[in-house]
């Protein structure tokens, strides 16, 4: 009782916070000798110059503040590395150590540093815990355990929820277990296409402002303008669009992933409209259909000896570029136009339902905003169409005087007034190739359901009783294929697209001879695109870094609070010092209370023994009143 009364009567103010300043507060040798379990401490004087290299370590909280700054610097380095490498290919990383290993190393350094700070905070709070009130001596072990790892921190949270600062520090120690996995989860290594920088010719797309596959001059006759002389590449493109319903796109993309932008080329456009309501029908034994252009198409039925009946399901008539069936194309750009009737296959005669069509193919300018190749699959943006008109013929007598006045090699096209699309050069088409293409398409679309193929037709009686002349066809018969085409608008669009591919990829002929030097000044151009190569790259998921950054921030904030509190309350800064424990005496217990037989006995007694830290008569822990020691 006398000891506790003395404690309550005087409590001198504590001095500042390093061990040297409190040496005078230690008990003298006589006081130590009175204790059965005391440790004698011999004072050794040393020159002031000794240990100067440790002066920094004696500055209050110097190590912890440095660790906090170092932790912030390491995490800032992590963020900086990820900012610089985010979205970049791992091929750009120049160090031998992978980027994730560098980030992991920096994050580990940051974690270790703020854990050091938390360790010292918990250790310092241990002394404050006993300074404020009497506590079980086992709390010394509990706080020491919490400063060493997660298990002790978990016990602090369970047993001392009322100790707010200690609980916060313990929670941060537990949360630090998640730093490493969270940092690893912040980095992913997916793949995406990167622009090819080494091979700039890996992506090319041909465009043209001229079509001249034959390089045959126009002499004023049609000797070289027959369907048979149309370019084979063009014929193949037409057949593919009609029979295989496929358009073959030609370009160069060595990586299988390329992008082209703003491509302008001479091409072919198509149109098709349903004119069923505009035709006039007259049916007897046969049906006659008068088309808007004035041409008449016939439909008939055939009876077989077996009693079967057949009906005309397709009949079409086409005109080349000499005769234009579409009144909207009066600008000289027409290649071919046709009119057709289409009857369902099992319709009765005379047919009650039918469709009448009018379609055209004509020269135009096309501009593609983008052309993309993705994993080898080509996709075109919807082209911008520039409708054209022909320039009037001029006398080129100096170029080829044998042709005579107003005869020339090629047609020249300019954009129509007030239309979209701008071309740097005049668009040009060889007249012979223009006419032969028109004749080929005219033969192809002048067909019926039972028109023969390439074979020469023998003379036979027509339906009007007249003998017909032999017919030699250069184009295949597409009547049966066209009869089964239920979407003629799509067919004409596909046909125009396929022909455009043939036009822009055709070899444009030219000659250096003086009489042809001006023939086709525009050639095919290989437009360069951007080739992409799939590479693995760094993708940062920033949300996963929120936890490490928050823990470091809270650790530094908690350190600032503890520094402020210890200065304000003038607590001794023993923190995790093991030597400081050696200088503490247990006051108020007799010799029998302090005798222990083993770890179990020590643990049981520490739970029952309660004391409070006092410094008015040396550094000691005073026994609380009325407690019993087992």
C-alpha positions in Angstrom: 0.0 0.0 0.0 2.9 2.4 0.8 4.3 1.9 -2.7 1.1 2.7 -4.4 0.6 5.8 -2.2 4.0 7.0 -3.2 3.1 6.5 -6.8 -0.1 8.5 -6.6 1.6 11.3 -4.6 4.3 12.2 -7.1 4.7 11.5 -10.8 7.5 13.6 -12.2 7.4 14.7 -15.8 9.3 12.3 -18.1 12.3 13.5 -20.0 12.8 13.3 -23.8 13.1 10.1 -25.5 16.5 8.4 -25.7 18.2 6.0 -23.4 21.1 8.2 -22.4 18.7 10.9 -21.1 17.2 8.4 -18.7 20.3 6.9 -17.2 19.8 9.0 -14.1 16.4 7.4 -13.5 17.8 3.8 -13.2 18.1 2.5 -9.6 21.5 2.5 -8.0 23.5 -0.6 -7.3 22.2 -0.9 -3.9 18.6 -1.1 -5.1 19.6 -3.8 -7.5 21.3 -5.8 -4.9 18.1 -5.9 -2.8 16.3 -7.9 -5.5 16.9 -11.6 -5.6 16.6 -11.7 -9.4 18.4 -8.4 -10.2 21.0 -7.8 -12.8 24.0 -5.7 -11.9 24.8 -3.0 -14.5 28.2 -1.5 -14.5 28.5 2.0 -15.9 31.4 2.3 -18.4 32.5 5.7 -19.4 33.6 6.1 -23.0 35.0 9.1 -25.0 32.4 11.2 -26.6 33.9 10.7 -30.0 33.1 6.9 -29.8 30.0 5.8 -31.6 29.6 8.9 -33.6 28.6 6.8 -36.6 25.5 5.7 -34.6 24.3 9.2 -33.8 21.8 9.0 -36.6 20.3 5.9 -35.1 19.8 7.7 -31.8 17.6 10.4 -33.4 14.0 9.6 -32.2 12.1 7.7 -34.9 14.9 8.2 -37.5 14.8 4.6 -38.7 11.1 4.4 -38.9 10.7 7.7 -40.7 13.4 6.6 -43.2 11.7 3.2 -43.6 8.4 5.0 -44.3 10.0 7.3 -46.9 11.8 4.3 -48.5 8.5 2.4 -48.7 6.8 5.3 -50.4 9.8 5.6 -52.8 9.6 1.9 -53.7 5.9 1.9 -54.3 6.3 5.1 -56.4 8.9 3.2 -58.4 6.5 0.4 -58.9 3.9 2.8 -60.2 6.4 4.6 -62.4 7.6 1.3 -64.0 4.0 0.2 -64.7 3.1 3.6 -66.1 6.0 3.5 -68.5 5.4 -0.1 -69.6 1.7 -0.3 -69.6 0.4 -1.2 -73.1 3.9 -1.8 -74.4 5.2 -5.1 -75.9 7.4 -7.1 -73.6 9.9 -7.1 -76.4 10.6 -3.4 -75.6 11.8 -4.3 -72.1 15.6 -4.1 -72.2 16.6 -5.6 -68.8 17.5 -9.2 -68.4 15.1 -9.4 -65.4 11.4 -9.6 -66.5 9.3 -6.6 -65.7 7.1 -8.6 -63.3 10.2 -9.6 -61.3 11.3 -6.0 -61.0 7.9 -4.9 -59.8 7.7 -7.8 -57.4 11.2 -6.9 -56.0 10.2 -3.2 -55.5 6.9 -4.2 -53.9 8.7 -6.5 -51.5 11.1 -3.8 -50.5 8.1 -1.4 -49.9 6.3 -4.0 -47.9 9.3 -4.9 -45.7 9.9 -1.2 -45.0 6.4 -0.3 -43.9 6.3 -3.6 -41.8 9.5 -2.4 -40.0 7.6 0.8 -39.2 4.6 -1.1 -38.0 6.8 -3.4 -35.9 8.3 -0.4 -34.0 4.9 1.2 -33.6 3.5 -1.8 -32.0 6.6 -2.2 -29.8 6.3 1.4 -28.6 2.6 1.0 -28.0 3.5 -1.8 -25.6 5.1 0.6 -23.2 2.2 3.0 -23.5 -0.2 0.2 -22.8 1.5 -0.4 -19.4 2.0 3.3 -18.8 -1.7 4.2 -18.9 -3.1 1.5 -16.5 -2.4 -1.8 -14.8 -2.2 -4.7 -17.3 -1.5 -8.4 -17.2 2.2 -9.1 -17.6 1.4 -11.5 -20.4 0.6 -8.5 -22.5 4.3 -7.9 -22.8 4.5 -11.2 -24.7 1.4 -10.5 -26.6 2.7 -7.1 -27.9 6.1 -8.6 -28.7 4.4 -11.4 -30.7 2.3 -8.9 -32.6 5.4 -6.9 -33.6 6.9 -10.1 -35.0 4.1 -11.4 -37.2 0.5 -11.9 -38.2 -0.4 -14.4 -35.4 0.3 -12.0 -32.6 -1.5 -9.2 -34.5 -4.5 -11.4 -34.7 -4.4 -12.0 -31.0 -4.1 -8.2 -30.4 -7.3 -7.7 -32.5 -9.1 -10.4 -30.5 -8.1 -9.4 -27.0 -7.5 -5.6 -27.2 -10.1 -4.1 -29.5 -10.2 -1.1 -27.1 -6.6 -0.3 -27.9 -7.4 1.6 -31.1 -3.8 2.4 -32.2 -2.5 -1.0 -31.5 -5.5 -2.6 -33.2 -4.9 -0.4 -36.3 -1.3 -1.4 -36.5 -2.1 -5.1 -36.0 -4.7 -4.9 -38.8 -2.2 -3.3 -41.1 0.3 -6.2 -40.4 -2.4 -8.7 -41.2 -3.4 -6.9 -44.4 0.2 -6.9 -45.5 -0.2 -10.6 -46.3 -2.1 -9.5 -49.3 0.4 -7.1 -50.8 2.4 -9.7 -52.8 -0.6 -11.4 -54.5 -2.3 -8.0 -55.2 0.8 -6.7 -56.8 1.1 -9.8 -59.0 -2.6 -9.5 -59.9 -2.0 -5.9 -61.1 0.0 -7.2 -64.1 -1.3 -9.2 -66.9 0.4 -10.3 -70.1 -2.3 -10.7 -72.9 -1.6 -10.4 -76.6 -2.6 -7.8 -79.1 -1.5 -6.7 -82.6 1.4 -4.2 -82.7 2.4 -2.2 -85.8 5.2 -3.7 -87.8 8.2 -1.3 -87.8 10.9 -3.5 -89.4 9.2 -4.4 -92.7 7.4 -1.4 -94.0 6.3 -3.2 -97.2 4.5 -6.0 -95.3 1.1 -4.4 -96.2 0.3 -3.2 -99.7 -3.0 -2.5 -101.5 -3.2 -1.8 -105.2 -5.3 1.1 -106.5 -5.6 2.4 -110.0 -6.8 5.4 -111.9 -6.7 3.6 -115.2 -7.9 0.4 -116.8 -6.0 -0.7 -119.8 -5.3 -4.5 -119.7 -5.1 -4.9 -123.5 -3.2 -1.8 -124.5 -5.0 -2.0 -127.9 -5.8 1.4 -129.5 -9.2 2.2 -130.7 -9.2 2.5 -134.5 -12.8 3.4 -135.1 -13.9 -0.2 -135.7 -15.1 -3.0 -133.4 -12.6 -5.6 -134.6 -11.0 -5.7 -131.1 -14.1 -4.9 -129.1 -15.8 -8.3 -129.1 -16.8 -10.1 -126.0 -14.1 -12.7 -126.6 -11.4 -10.1 -126.1 -12.6 -9.0 -122.6 -9.9 -9.5 -120.0 -9.8 -13.0 -118.6 -9.3 -11.6 -115.1 -12.5 -9.7 -115.5 -14.4 -12.8 -116.9 -13.2 -14.8 -113.9 -14.4 -12.1 -111.4 -17.8 -12.0 -113.1 -18.3 -15.8 -113.0 -17.2 -16.0 -109.4 -19.7 -13.4 -108.3 -22.6 -15.1 -110.2 -21.8 -18.8 -109.7 -19.8 -19.1 -106.5 -21.3 -16.0 -104.9 -17.8 -15.1 -103.7 -15.6 -12.1 -104.1 -11.8 -12.6 -104.1 -10.0 -9.7 -102.6 -6.3 -9.3 -103.5 -3.8 -7.5 -101.2 -0.5 -8.1 -99.5 -0.5 -8.7 -95.8 2.4 -10.8 -94.7 1.4 -10.9 -91.0 -2.3 -11.7 -91.6 -3.3 -8.5 -89.7 -3.2 -5.2 -91.5 -5.0 -1.9 -91.8 -5.3 0.5 -94.8 -6.9 3.9 -94.8 -8.3 6.3 -97.3 -7.9 4.2 -100.5 -9.3 5.7 -103.7 -9.5 3.7 -107.0 -11.3 3.4 -110.3 -14.0 0.8 -109.9 -17.4 -0.5 -111.0 -20.7 0.4 -109.4 -24.0 -1.5 -109.8 -27.6 -0.7 -109.5 -30.8 -2.8 -109.6 -34.4 -1.9 -109.2 -37.7 -3.7 -109.3 -39.8 -2.4 -112.2 -42.7 -4.9 -112.0 -45.3 -2.2 -111.7 -43.9 -0.4 -114.8 -44.2 -3.3 -117.3 -47.1 -4.1 -119.6 -48.2 -7.8 -119.9 -50.0 -9.5 -122.7 -50.6 -13.3 -122.5 -52.0 -15.8 -124.9 -50.3 -19.0 -125.7 -47.2 -17.1 -124.8 -46.8 -14.0 -122.6 -45.1 -10.8 -123.8 -43.7 -8.3 -121.4 -43.1 -4.8 -122.6 -40.3 -3.2 -120.5 -40.0 0.5 -119.7 -37.2 0.8 -122.3 -39.6 -0.5 -125.0 -38.0 -3.9 -125.4 -40.3 -6.9 -125.2 -39.4 -10.1 -123.4 -41.4 -13.3 -123.9 -42.4 -16.1 -121.6 -43.8 -19.4 -122.7 -44.8 -22.9 -121.5 -43.6 -26.2 -122.9 -45.6 -29.5 -122.7 -43.6 -32.8 -122.7 -45.0 -36.1 -124.1 -45.1 -37.4 -120.6 -47.6 -34.7 -119.6 -45.1 -32.5 -117.7 -45.2 -28.7 -118.2 -42.4 -26.2 -118.0 -42.5 -22.5 -117.8 -40.1 -19.7 -118.5 -38.7 -18.7 -115.1 -36.0 -16.3 -116.4 -35.7 -14.2 -119.5 -33.4 -11.2 -119.8 -32.2 -8.9 -122.5 -29.1 -6.8 -122.0 -27.5 -3.9 -123.9 -23.8 -3.0 -123.9 -22.4 0.4 -123.6 -23.8 1.3 -127.0 -27.4 1.3 -125.8 -28.3 2.4 -122.3 -31.5 0.9 -120.9 -31.2 3.0 -117.7 -32.1 6.6 -118.4 -30.2 7.8 -115.3 -26.9 6.7 -116.8 -26.6 9.2 -119.7 -23.1 10.2 -118.8 -21.1 7.8 -120.9 -20.0 5.6 -117.9 -22.4 2.7 -118.6 -20.8 -0.7 -119.1 -23.9 -2.8 -119.4 -27.6 -2.6 -118.5 -30.3 -5.2 -118.7 -34.0 -5.9 -118.2 -35.4 -9.2 -117.0 -38.5 -11.1 -115.9 -38.3 -13.7 -113.2 -41.1 -16.2 -112.5 -41.3 -18.6 -109.6 -40.4 -22.1 -110.8 -43.7 -23.8 -110.0 -46.0 -21.0 -111.1 -49.0 -21.8 -113.3 -49.3 -20.3 -116.8 -50.0 -17.6 -117.4 -48.0 -16.6 -114.2 -49.9 -14.7 -111.6 -46.7 -13.6 -109.8 -43.5 -12.4 -111.3 -40.7 -9.9 -110.8 -39.3 -7.5 -113.4 -35.8 -6.1 -112.9 -33.6 -3.4 -114.4 -29.9 -3.4 -113.6 -26.8 -1.6 -114.6 -23.0 -1.7 -114.2 -21.0 1.5 -114.7 -17.7 3.1 -114.0 -17.3 5.0 -110.8 -14.7 6.2 -108.3 -14.6 4.4 -105.0 -13.0 5.5 -101.7 -12.6 3.1 -98.9 -12.1 4.7 -95.5 -10.7 1.6 -94.0 -9.7 -1.9 -95.2 -8.9 -4.3 -92.4 -7.3 -7.7 -92.4 -7.8 -9.6 -89.1 -6.3 -13.1 -88.8 -6.4 -13.3 -92.6 -10.1 -12.2 -92.9 -10.5 -9.1 -95.1 -13.2 -6.5 -94.4 -14.0 -3.3 -96.3 -15.8 -0.3 -95.0 -18.7 0.8 -97.1 -17.1 2.7 -100.0 -17.9 6.3 -100.8 -19.0 6.3 -104.5 -18.0 9.1 -106.8 -20.3 9.3 -109.8 -18.5 10.2 -113.0 -19.1 11.7 -116.4 -17.0 11.5 -119.6 -15.0 14.3 -120.9 -15.9 15.1 -124.5 -13.5 13.6 -127.1 -10.7 15.7 -128.4 -8.6 15.5 -131.6 -5.3 13.7 -130.7 -4.0 13.7 -134.2 -0.4 14.1 -133.1 -0.6 11.0 -130.9 -2.2 8.7 -133.5 -3.1 10.6 -136.7 -4.3 7.4 -138.4 -7.3 7.4 -136.0 -8.6 10.6 -137.4 -10.2 13.5 -135.7 -11.9 13.1 -132.3 -10.6 9.5 -132.0 -8.5 8.6 -129.0 -7.2 5.7 -127.0 -9.2 6.0 -123.8 -12.2 7.5 -122.1 -11.6 10.1 -119.5 -13.9 10.6 -116.5 -14.4 13.5 -114.2 -16.5 13.6 -111.1 -20.0 14.8 -111.7 -20.7 18.3 -110.3 -21.7 18.4 -106.6 -20.8 14.8 -105.8 -18.6 13.5 -103.1 -15.1 12.1 -103.7 -12.0 13.7 -104.9 -9.4 12.0 -107.1 -5.9 13.4 -107.7 -5.9 12.2 -111.4 -8.3 11.9 -114.2 -9.8 8.4 -114.3 -9.2 6.6 -117.6 -10.5 3.5 -119.3 -9.2 2.0 -122.6 -12.0 2.3 -125.1 -11.5 -1.3 -126.5 -11.5 -2.8 -123.0 -14.6 -0.7 -122.2 -16.5 -2.0 -125.2 -15.4 -5.7 -124.9 -16.4 -5.7 -121.3 -19.8 -4.4 -122.2 -20.3 -7.0 -124.9 -19.3 -9.8 -122.6 -21.8 -8.8 -120.0 -24.5 -8.2 -122.6 -24.1 -11.8 -123.8 -24.1 -13.0 -120.2 -27.4 -11.2 -119.3 -29.1 -11.8 -122.7 -30.2 -15.2 -121.7 -33.1 -17.5 -120.8 -33.8 -20.5 -118.7 -32.8 -23.0 -121.5 -30.2 -20.9 -123.3 -27.2 -23.1 -124.4 -23.8 -22.6 -122.9 -20.7 -21.8 -124.9 -21.6 -24.1 -127.8 -22.6 -22.8 -131.2 -26.3 -23.0 -131.7 -27.4 -24.7 -135.0 -30.0 -23.0 -137.1 -33.5 -23.9 -135.9 -37.1 -22.8 -136.2 -38.1 -19.9 -133.9 -41.4 -19.7 -132.1 -42.6 -17.4 -134.9 -41.8 -20.1 -137.5 -38.7 -18.3 -138.8 -35.3 -19.9 -139.0 -32.7 -18.4 -136.6 -29.1 -17.8 -137.5 -26.4 -19.6 -135.7 -25.3 -17.9 -132.5 -21.8 -18.1 -131.2 -21.5 -17.1 -127.5 -18.4 -16.0 -125.7 -20.1 -15.8 -122.3 -21.6 -18.8 -120.5 -25.3 -19.1 -120.1 -26.3 -17.9 -116.7 -30.1 -18.1 -117.2 -30.7 -21.0 -114.7 -28.4 -19.4 -112.1 -30.0 -16.0 -112.4 -33.5 -17.5 -112.2 -32.6 -18.8 -108.7 -31.2 -15.5 -107.5 -33.9 -14.1 -105.3 -32.1 -10.9 -104.3 -31.0 -9.2 -107.5 -29.9 -6.1 -105.7 -27.4 -8.1 -103.7 -26.2 -9.9 -106.8 -25.5 -6.6 -108.7 -23.6 -5.2 -105.7 -21.6 -8.4 -105.4 -20.9 -8.3 -109.2 -19.7 -4.7 -109.0 -17.5 -5.4 -106.1 -15.9 -8.4 -107.8 -15.4 -6.5 -111.1 -13.8 -3.7 -109.0 -11.2 -6.1 -107.7 -10.4 -7.2 -111.2 -10.1 -3.6 -112.4 -7.8 -2.3 -109.6 -5.5 -5.4 -109.7 -5.2 -5.7 -113.5 -1.9 -5.0 -115.1 -2.2 -1.6 -116.6 -0.2 -1.6 -119.8 1.8 1.3 -121.1 4.5 2.0 -123.7 7.3 4.4 -124.0 6.9 4.8 -127.7 6.3 8.4 -128.8 2.9 7.7 -130.3 1.7 6.2 -127.0 3.5 8.3 -124.5 0.3 10.1 -123.4 -1.8 6.9 -123.4 -2.4 6.2 -119.8 -0.3 8.4 -117.6 -1.9 7.0 -114.4 -0.7 3.6 -113.3 -1.6 1.2 -110.6 -0.2 2.3 -107.2 0.8 0.1 -104.3 -0.6 1.9 -101.3 1.2 1.1 -98.1 -0.8 0.1 -95.0 0.1 -0.9 -91.5 0.9 -4.5 -90.8 0.4 -5.8 -87.3 2.1 -8.6 -85.4 0.5 -10.2 -82.4 2.8 -9.7 -79.4 2.5 -10.2 -75.7 2.3 -6.9 -73.9 2.0 -5.5 -70.3 -1.5 -4.6 -69.2 -1.8 -3.0 -65.8 -4.9 -3.4 -63.7 -4.5 -0.4 -61.5 -7.3 -1.3 -59.0 -5.2 -4.1 -57.6 -2.5 -1.6 -56.5 -5.0 0.3 -54.3 -4.4 -2.0 -51.3 -0.6 -1.8 -51.2 -0.7 2.0 -51.7 -3.4 2.3 -49.0 -1.4 0.2 -46.5 1.8 2.3 -47.0 -0.2 5.5 -46.6 -1.9 4.4 -43.5 1.3 3.1 -42.0 2.9 6.5 -42.5 -0.1 8.3 -41.1 -0.1 6.0 -38.1 3.6 6.7 -37.6 3.0 10.4 -37.6 0.2 10.0 -35.0 2.4 7.9 -32.7 5.3 10.4 -33.0 3.0 13.2 -32.1 1.5 11.3 -29.2 4.8 10.2 -27.7 6.1 13.7 -27.9 3.0 15.2 -26.4 2.8 12.6 -23.6 6.6 12.5 -23.2 6.7 8.7 -23.4 10.0 6.9 -23.2 11.1 5.6 -26.7 12.1 2.1 -25.9 10.1 0.6 -28.8 11.5 -3.0 -29.5 14.6 -2.6 -27.4 15.4 -5.8 -25.5 17.9 -4.0 -23.3 15.2 -1.8 -22.0 13.5 -4.8 -20.5 16.6 -5.7 -18.5 16.4 -2.4 -16.7 12.9 -2.9 -15.4 12.2 -4.1 -11.9 9.1 -5.8 -10.7 8.0 -4.0 -7.5 5.4 -5.3 -5.0 5.8 -9.0 -5.4 7.8 -11.2 -3.0 10.5 -13.6 -3.8 8.1 -16.6 -3.9 5.9 -14.8 -6.5 8.8 -14.3 -8.8 10.0 -17.9 -8.6 9.1 -19.9 -11.7 9.6 -23.6 -12.5 9.1 -23.6 -16.3 7.4 -22.0 -19.3 3.9 -23.2 -18.2 4.4 -21.7 -14.8 5.7 -18.5 -16.3 2.7 -18.2 -18.6 0.2 -18.8 -15.8 1.8 -16.3 -13.5 2.0 -13.7 -16.2 -1.7 -13.9 -16.8 -2.5 -13.3 -13.1 0.2 -10.7 -12.4 -0.9 -7.2 -13.1 1.2 -4.1 -13.0 1.8 -0.6 -14.2 4.9 1.1 -15.6 6.3 3.8 -13.2 9.5 5.8 -13.4 9.5 8.0 -10.3 11.9 5.6 -8.4 13.8 4.1 -11.3 12.2 2.1 -14.1 9.8 -0.4 -12.6 6.5 -2.1 -12.9 4.5 -1.8 -9.8 2.1 -4.6 -8.6 -1.6 -3.7 -8.6 -3.4 -3.7 -5.2 -5.1 -6.8 -4.0 -4.1 -9.3 -6.8 -3.3 -12.9 -6.0 -0.4 -14.7 -7.6 -1.0 -18.4 -8.2 
